[in-house]
Amino acid sequence: MKLYEFGPTRSIRARWTLQELGVDFEPVTVNLTAGENRRPEFLEINPAGKLPVLVDGDVVLTESVAIALYLAEKYPDRGLVPADLKQRAQVNRWLLFTATELEQPLWRIARHTFIYPEQQRLPGDVLLARQEFKAMAAVLEEHMQGRRFVVGDRVTVADLVLAYTLDWANMEELLDGFPQLEAYMERMYARPSAPPRIAVALASIRRATS
């Protein structure tokens, strides 16, 4: 099993899932800053030129949430996906909530602060995206009252995807006023299986290129 990854990207979600499961895998670094994701040999694996990519035998899978779910379902005995249908539905609910209601505003902020060329950036959209994130974070803050995990009484794949997303939001200083989410994020990253935080991964890249 190979995981094509790069530092602070959503590759972290896939790596975290593999580490939580205790599955052996071969990490393959694809340096985005060097444009390695646009090389023909990588585009044969993922024509979108994005990370992460999981290769498991004849299965080639992109999209971090899909990879995390695939891995969790491949090893059902590890408990990252509940056996109970209703609990599993709640896991899917919060996975989709994370990807649509939390991640999308974060992407808009990233695009309009450093990804797009300066002349294409819309500062007003950054303000709107921050407001939209906080409105949905408030929903999650309420949900997490009295909970250690998003669903049930043990860690699931939804927690791994969400914790990374909250760390991303924390980098944008968007968790101020959400003590439940901050505490939850810190608990998740205190797990023995947790990967490096985004800030640590970014620092590592800077050291390597300096």
Backbone as numpy.savetxt, mean C-alpha at the origin, in Angstrom:
# Nx Ny Nz CAx CAy CAz Cx Cy Cz
8.92 -17.88 -6.59 8.08 -16.69 -6.59 8.97 -15.45 -6.59
8.70 -14.52 -7.52 9.47 -13.30 -7.62 8.58 -12.09 -7.35
9.13 -11.10 -6.66 8.43 -9.84 -6.47 9.27 -8.73 -7.06
8.77 -8.11 -8.12 9.42 -6.94 -8.71 8.94 -5.73 -7.91
9.89 -5.00 -7.37 9.54 -3.96 -6.40 10.49 -2.79 -6.50
10.11 -1.71 -5.81 11.01 -0.57 -5.66 10.63 0.22 -4.42
11.56 0.29 -3.51 11.52 1.12 -2.32 10.16 1.51 -1.77
9.85 2.81 -1.85 8.68 3.32 -1.13 7.34 3.16 -1.86
7.34 2.51 -3.00 6.09 2.40 -3.77 5.13 1.41 -3.11
4.00 1.21 -3.76 3.02 0.26 -3.23 3.52 -1.18 -3.25
4.74 -1.37 -3.74 5.41 -2.66 -3.58 5.45 -3.08 -2.12
5.48 -2.09 -1.23 5.53 -2.38 0.21 4.36 -3.26 0.62
3.19 -3.02 0.04 2.02 -3.83 0.39 2.25 -5.31 0.07
2.79 -5.56 -1.11 3.03 -6.95 -1.53 4.11 -7.59 -0.67
5.20 -6.86 -0.44 6.29 -7.39 0.40 5.77 -7.69 1.81
4.99 -6.78 2.35 4.47 -6.98 3.71 3.62 -8.25 3.78
2.80 -8.46 2.76 1.96 -9.66 2.74 2.82 -10.92 2.71
3.83 -10.93 1.87 4.73 -12.08 1.79 5.42 -12.32 3.13
5.88 -11.24 3.76 6.57 -11.38 5.04 5.62 -11.82 6.15
4.40 -11.32 6.13 3.42 -11.72 7.13 3.08 -13.20 6.99
3.04 -13.66 5.74 2.75 -15.07 5.49 3.95 -15.97 5.77
5.14 -15.38 5.79 6.34 -16.19 5.98 6.71 -16.98 4.75
6.40 -16.42 3.57 6.65 -17.11 2.30 7.99 -16.69 1.72
8.78 -17.66 1.26 10.04 -17.34 0.60 9.77 -16.73 -0.77
10.53 -15.71 -1.12 10.38 -15.10 -2.44 11.69 -14.45 -2.84
11.82 -14.22 -4.14 13.01 -13.56 -4.67 12.66 -12.11 -4.98
13.26 -11.16 -4.26 12.99 -9.76 -4.58 13.82 -9.31 -5.78
13.17 -8.59 -6.69 13.85 -8.05 -7.86 13.61 -6.54 -7.88
14.66 -5.78 -7.63 14.52 -4.33 -7.60 14.46 -3.78 -9.03
13.44 -2.97 -9.28 13.31 -2.26 -10.55 13.41 -0.78 -10.22
14.52 -0.18 -10.56 14.81 1.20 -10.16 14.01 2.19 -11.01
12.98 2.74 -10.42 12.14 3.70 -11.15 12.91 4.97 -11.48
13.78 5.39 -10.58 14.51 6.64 -10.82 15.48 6.51 -11.99
15.89 5.29 -12.28 16.79 5.05 -13.41 16.02 4.65 -14.67
14.68 4.61 -14.57 13.86 4.28 -15.73 13.84 2.81 -16.09
14.23 1.96 -15.14 14.28 0.53 -15.46 12.90 -0.06 -15.74
11.86 0.61 -15.27 10.50 0.13 -15.53 10.05 0.36 -16.95
10.84 1.12 -17.74 10.49 1.37 -19.14 11.32 0.51 -20.09
12.18 -0.33 -19.53 12.98 -1.22 -20.37 12.12 -2.31 -20.98
12.43 -2.72 -22.22 11.60 -3.73 -22.91 11.39 -5.00 -22.11
12.44 -5.45 -21.41 12.31 -6.71 -20.68 11.32 -6.60 -19.53
11.22 -5.41 -18.92 10.22 -5.26 -17.85 8.83 -5.04 -18.44
8.75 -4.30 -19.53 7.44 -4.05 -20.15 6.81 -5.34 -20.68
7.63 -6.35 -20.93 7.07 -7.65 -21.31 6.33 -8.27 -20.13
6.78 -7.96 -18.92 6.15 -8.48 -17.71 4.92 -7.65 -17.35
5.07 -6.33 -17.39 3.96 -5.42 -17.11 3.98 -4.27 -18.12
3.15 -4.35 -19.15 3.13 -3.30 -20.17 2.82 -1.91 -19.62
2.21 -1.85 -18.43 1.92 -0.55 -17.82 3.18 0.10 -17.25
4.23 -0.68 -17.09 5.48 -0.14 -16.57 5.42 0.26 -15.12
4.55 -0.41 -14.35 4.38 -0.04 -12.95 4.71 -1.20 -12.03
4.92 -0.86 -10.77 5.24 -1.83 -9.73 4.17 -1.80 -8.64
4.01 -2.90 -7.93 4.76 -4.15 -7.98 4.23 -5.11 -9.03
5.02 -6.17 -9.27 4.57 -7.30 -10.09 4.98 -8.56 -9.35
4.06 -9.49 -9.23 4.35 -10.79 -8.64 4.35 -11.83 -9.75
5.40 -12.64 -9.79 5.45 -13.77 -10.72 5.52 -15.04 -9.90
4.49 -15.85 -10.02 4.37 -17.11 -9.27 4.10 -18.22 -10.27
5.17 -18.85 -10.74 5.00 -19.86 -11.78 4.50 -19.20 -13.05
3.35 -19.66 -13.53 2.79 -19.07 -14.76 1.83 -17.92 -14.46
1.72 -17.54 -13.19 0.87 -16.40 -12.81 1.71 -15.14 -12.77
1.30 -14.15 -13.55 1.93 -12.83 -13.53 0.85 -11.85 -13.10
1.06 -11.21 -11.96 0.00 -10.40 -11.37 0.52 -9.01 -11.05
-0.26 -8.01 -11.48 0.04 -6.63 -11.15 -1.03 -6.10 -10.20
-0.88 -4.86 -9.76 -1.78 -4.18 -8.84 -1.58 -4.72 -7.41
-1.14 -3.84 -6.54 -0.73 -4.26 -5.20 -1.85 -4.92 -4.39
-3.07 -4.41 -4.50 -4.17 -5.00 -3.73 -4.49 -6.40 -4.26
-4.47 -6.55 -5.58 -4.73 -7.87 -6.17 -3.65 -8.87 -5.76
-2.40 -8.42 -5.71 -1.31 -9.30 -5.30 -1.49 -9.72 -3.84
-1.80 -8.76 -2.98 -1.99 -9.06 -1.56 -3.13 -10.06 -1.37
-4.23 -9.86 -2.08 -5.36 -10.77 -1.97 -5.01 -12.16 -2.50
-4.34 -12.21 -3.63 -3.94 -13.50 -4.22 -3.09 -14.29 -3.23
-2.12 -13.63 -2.63 -1.24 -14.30 -1.69 -2.00 -14.78 -0.45
-2.87 -13.91 0.06 -3.65 -14.28 1.24 -4.55 -15.47 0.97
-5.12 -15.52 -0.24 -6.02 -16.62 -0.59 -5.25 -17.89 -0.96
-4.01 -17.73 -1.40 -3.20 -18.91 -1.73 -2.82 -19.67 -0.46
-2.69 -18.93 0.63 -2.30 -19.55 1.90 -3.41 -19.30 2.93
-4.57 -19.90 2.74 -5.72 -19.61 3.62 -5.49 -20.00 5.07
-4.61 -20.97 5.30 -4.36 -21.42 6.67 -3.65 -20.36 7.50
-3.06 -19.34 6.84 -2.36 -18.28 7.58 -3.32 -17.22 8.12
-4.57 -17.24 7.65 -5.61 -16.41 8.26 -5.68 -14.96 7.81
-4.97 -14.59 6.76 -5.04 -13.19 6.30 -6.35 -12.88 5.58
-7.07 -13.93 5.18 -8.42 -13.77 4.65 -9.34 -14.65 5.50
-10.37 -14.07 6.10 -11.26 -14.88 6.97 -11.98 -15.96 6.19
-12.23 -17.08 6.84 -13.00 -18.16 6.22 -14.48 -17.80 6.16
-14.95 -17.02 7.13 -16.36 -16.64 7.19 -16.69 -15.66 6.07
-17.77 -15.94 5.34 -18.15 -15.11 4.18 -18.42 -13.67 4.58
-19.13 -13.46 5.69 -19.45 -12.09 6.10 -18.20 -11.32 6.49
-17.29 -11.98 7.19 -16.04 -11.32 7.56 -15.19 -11.02 6.32
-15.19 -11.96 5.37 -14.44 -11.76 4.12 -15.01 -10.58 3.33
-16.33 -10.45 3.36 -16.96 -9.31 2.68 -16.51 -7.99 3.31
-16.36 -7.99 4.63 -15.89 -6.77 5.31 -14.43 -6.47 4.96
-13.62 -7.50 4.80 -12.23 -7.30 4.35 -12.22 -6.64 2.98
-13.05 -7.17 2.07 -13.13 -6.58 0.73 -13.64 -5.15 0.78
-14.59 -4.92 1.64 -15.13 -3.57 1.80 -14.02 -2.57 2.13
-13.20 -2.91 3.13 -12.18 -1.95 3.58 -10.99 -1.90 2.64
-10.74 -2.98 1.91 -9.73 -2.91 0.85 -10.15 -1.91 -0.22
-11.40 -1.99 -0.64 -11.90 -1.08 -1.67 -12.01 0.34 -1.15
-12.39 0.50 0.10 -12.44 1.82 0.72 -11.05 2.45 0.71
-10.05 1.66 1.06 -8.68 2.17 1.08 -8.23 2.59 -0.31
-8.51 1.74 -1.30 -8.04 2.01 -2.66 -8.77 3.17 -3.33
-10.04 3.35 -3.00 -10.82 4.39 -3.69 -10.93 5.68 -2.88
-11.28 5.58 -1.62 -11.56 6.77 -0.83 -10.31 7.39 -0.18
-9.29 6.58 0.07 -8.09 7.10 0.72 -6.93 7.25 -0.25
-6.70 6.24 -1.06 -5.53 6.28 -1.94 -5.69 7.30 -3.07
-6.88 7.39 -3.63 -7.04 8.29 -4.78 -6.75 9.76 -4.44
-7.23 10.30 -3.32 -6.81 11.66 -2.97 -5.30 11.78 -2.79
-4.67 10.76 -2.24 -3.22 10.80 -2.05 -2.50 10.84 -3.40
-3.01 10.10 -4.37 -2.43 10.14 -5.71 -2.58 11.52 -6.33
-3.74 12.12 -6.15 -3.94 13.47 -6.70 -2.97 14.47 -6.09
-2.75 14.35 -4.79 -1.78 15.23 -4.13 -0.39 15.00 -4.73
0.00 13.75 -4.89 1.32 13.44 -5.45 1.47 13.97 -6.87
0.44 13.77 -7.68 0.53 14.22 -9.07 0.70 15.73 -9.18
-0.04 16.44 -8.33 -0.03 17.90 -8.45 0.99 18.59 -7.56
1.87 17.79 -6.94 2.97 18.39 -6.17 4.34 18.04 -6.74
4.49 16.80 -7.29 5.82 16.49 -7.82 5.83 15.57 -9.04
4.74 14.87 -9.35 4.76 13.95 -10.48 4.57 14.69 -11.80
3.52 15.50 -11.91 3.28 16.25 -13.14 4.33 17.33 -13.32
4.62 17.69 -14.58 5.45 18.89 -14.81 4.79 20.10 -14.14
5.62 21.01 -13.68 5.12 22.12 -12.87 3.98 22.88 -13.54
4.07 23.06 -14.85 3.06 23.84 -15.54 1.70 23.14 -15.63
1.69 21.83 -15.33 0.43 21.07 -15.37 -0.18 20.87 -13.98
0.50 21.30 -12.95 0.00 21.08 -11.59 -1.12 22.05 -11.25
-2.08 21.54 -10.48 -3.23 22.34 -10.07 -3.25 22.43 -8.54
-2.70 23.49 -7.97 -2.67 23.61 -6.50 -4.05 23.50 -5.86
-5.07 23.99 -6.57 -6.42 23.92 -6.02 -6.89 22.48 -5.84
-6.44 21.60 -6.72 -6.85 20.20 -6.60 -6.18 19.54 -5.40
-4.99 20.02 -5.04 -4.32 19.50 -3.85 -5.15 19.80 -2.61
-5.67 21.02 -2.53 -6.50 21.40 -1.39 -7.77 20.55 -1.33
-8.41 20.36 -2.49 -9.62 19.53 -2.53 -9.33 18.09 -2.13
-8.22 17.56 -2.62 -7.85 16.18 -2.32 -7.59 16.00 -0.82
-6.94 16.98 -0.21 -6.68 16.91 1.22 -7.99 16.89 2.01
-8.93 17.72 1.58 -10.24 17.76 2.25 -10.97 16.43 2.09
-10.92 15.88 0.88 -11.61 14.62 0.62 -10.99 13.48 1.44
-9.66 13.47 1.52 -9.02 12.43 2.33 -9.47 12.54 3.78
-9.44 13.74 4.33 -9.78 13.90 5.74 -11.23 13.52 6.03
-12.11 13.80 5.09 -13.52 13.42 5.29 -13.66 11.90 5.39
-12.93 11.17 4.55 -13.01 9.72 4.59 -12.20 9.14 5.75
-11.10 9.81 6.11 -10.33 9.36 7.28 -11.18 9.46 8.54
-12.06 10.45 8.60 -12.94 10.59 9.76 -13.88 9.39 9.88
-14.32 8.86 8.74 -15.17 7.66 8.74 -14.39 6.48 9.33
-13.16 6.33 8.89 -12.32 5.24 9.38 -11.94 5.43 10.84
-11.70 6.67 11.24 -11.38 6.96 12.64 -12.51 6.49 13.55
-13.74 6.75 13.15 -14.89 6.31 13.93 -14.97 4.78 13.96
-14.71 4.16 12.81 -14.76 2.70 12.72 -13.74 2.04 13.66
-12.58 2.69 13.80 -11.50 2.08 14.57 -11.62 2.27 16.08
-12.63 2.97 16.53 -12.84 3.14 17.97 -12.97 1.77 18.64
-12.09 1.47 19.57 -12.16 0.21 20.29 -11.70 -1.00 19.51
-11.09 -0.80 18.33 -10.63 -1.92 17.51 -9.10 -1.94 17.43
-8.55 -3.13 17.34 -7.11 -3.26 17.07 -6.87 -3.49 15.58
-7.84 -4.12 14.92 -7.71 -4.44 13.50 -8.95 -3.95 12.77
-8.84 -3.83 11.47 -9.96 -3.28 10.69 -11.17 -4.21 10.72
-10.90 -5.50 10.62 -11.97 -6.50 10.62 -11.62 -7.59 11.62
-12.56 -7.90 12.51 -12.36 -9.00 13.43 -11.30 -8.73 14.48
-10.77 -9.82 15.04 -9.85 -9.71 16.16 -8.43 -10.17 15.83
-8.13 -10.24 14.52 -6.77 -10.59 14.11 -6.44 -9.88 12.80
-5.14 -9.83 12.50 -4.71 -9.11 11.31 -5.23 -9.80 10.05
-5.63 -9.00 9.07 -6.02 -9.51 7.75 -5.28 -8.70 6.69
-5.45 -9.12 5.46 -4.81 -8.42 4.35 -5.26 -6.96 4.28
-6.46 -6.68 4.74 -6.95 -5.30 4.74 -6.08 -4.40 5.61
-5.56 -4.93 6.70 -4.70 -4.15 7.59 -3.37 -3.80 6.91
-2.82 -4.74 6.16 -1.53 -4.51 5.52 -1.64 -3.42 4.46
-2.71 -3.47 3.69 -2.92 -2.46 2.66 -3.22 -1.09 3.28
-4.04 -1.10 4.31 -4.42 0.16 4.95 -3.25 0.82 5.68
-2.47 0.04 6.41 -1.38 0.62 7.19 -0.39 1.34 6.30
-0.07 0.73 5.15 0.83 1.41 4.20 0.21 2.72 3.73
-1.08 2.71 3.42 -1.76 3.90 2.92 -1.78 5.00 3.97
-1.96 4.63 5.22 -1.93 5.62 6.30 -0.52 6.18 6.49
0.48 5.36 6.29 1.85 5.86 6.36 2.10 6.89 5.26
1.56 6.63 4.09 1.62 7.58 2.96 0.93 8.88 3.36
-0.25 8.78 3.94 -0.97 9.97 4.38 -0.20 10.71 5.46
0.45 9.96 6.32 1.24 10.57 7.38 2.39 11.39 6.81
2.95 10.93 5.70 4.01 11.69 5.03 3.49 13.05 4.55
2.20 13.12 4.28 1.57 14.37 3.82 0.96 15.15 4.99
1.24 14.70 6.22 0.73 15.34 7.43 -0.80 15.41 7.44
-1.41 14.30 7.03 -2.87 14.24 6.94 -3.52 13.48 8.10
-2.72 12.96 9.01 -3.30 12.20 10.11 -3.45 13.01 11.39
-3.08 14.28 11.35 -3.29 15.13 12.52 -4.79 15.18 12.85
-5.13 14.93 14.09 -6.53 14.94 14.48 -7.20 13.58 14.38
-6.41 12.55 14.01 -6.96 11.19 13.92 -6.13 10.26 14.80
-6.29 10.37 16.12 -5.44 9.59 17.04 -5.62 8.09 16.91
-6.84 7.63 16.60 -7.06 6.20 16.42 -6.24 5.67 15.25
-6.23 6.41 14.16 -5.52 5.97 12.96 -4.01 6.02 13.17
-3.54 7.04 13.84 -2.10 7.13 14.12 -1.66 5.96 14.99
-2.41 5.69 16.05 -2.04 4.60 16.96 -2.10 3.24 16.24
-3.12 3.06 15.42 -3.26 1.82 14.65 -2.08 1.64 13.70
-1.72 2.70 12.99 -0.59 2.63 12.06 0.70 2.25 12.79
0.93 2.87 13.93 2.14 2.57 14.70 2.13 1.11 15.18
0.97 0.61 15.60 0.89 -0.79 16.02 1.22 -1.73 14.87
0.70 -1.42 13.71 0.94 -2.28 12.56 2.42 -2.31 12.19
3.05 -1.15 12.20 4.46 -1.11 11.82 5.38 -1.62 12.93
4.83 -1.88 14.09 5.60 -2.51 15.17 5.61 -4.03 15.04
4.83 -4.57 14.11 4.79 -6.02 13.92 6.14 -6.52 13.41
6.56 -7.71 13.84 7.85 -8.24 13.38 7.95 -8.38 11.86
6.81 -8.58 11.22 6.79 -8.78 9.76 6.78 -7.49 8.97
6.67 -6.35 9.64 6.47 -5.08 8.94 7.70 -4.70 8.11
7.48 -4.14 6.93 8.58 -3.66 6.10 9.03 -2.29 6.58
10.09 -1.73 6.00 10.50 -0.37 6.35 9.41 0.64 6.03
9.33 1.69 6.83 8.39 2.77 6.56 8.79 3.49 5.27
7.84 4.22 4.70 8.10 4.94 3.45 9.29 5.88 3.60
9.35 6.61 4.70 10.43 7.58 4.90 11.79 6.88 4.91
11.85 5.69 5.50 13.11 4.94 5.54 13.50 4.49 4.14
12.53 4.02 3.38 12.80 3.59 2.00 13.27 4.76 1.14
12.65 5.91 1.31 13.06 7.10 0.56 14.49 7.50 0.92
14.80 7.46 2.20 16.14 7.83 2.65 17.19 6.88 2.06
16.84 5.62 1.97 17.75 4.64 1.41 18.04 4.94 -0.06
17.01 5.36 -0.79 17.19 5.71 -2.21 18.10 6.92 -2.34
17.87 7.90 -1.49 18.69 9.12 -1.55 20.15 8.81 -1.25
20.39 7.94 -0.29 21.78 7.58 0.03 22.43 6.86 -1.14
21.66 6.01 -1.80 22.21 5.22 -2.90 22.54 6.08 -4.12
21.81 7.20 -4.29 22.02 8.05 -5.46 22.88 9.27 -5.19
23.27 9.46 -3.92 24.06 10.65 -3.58 25.56 10.39 -3.78
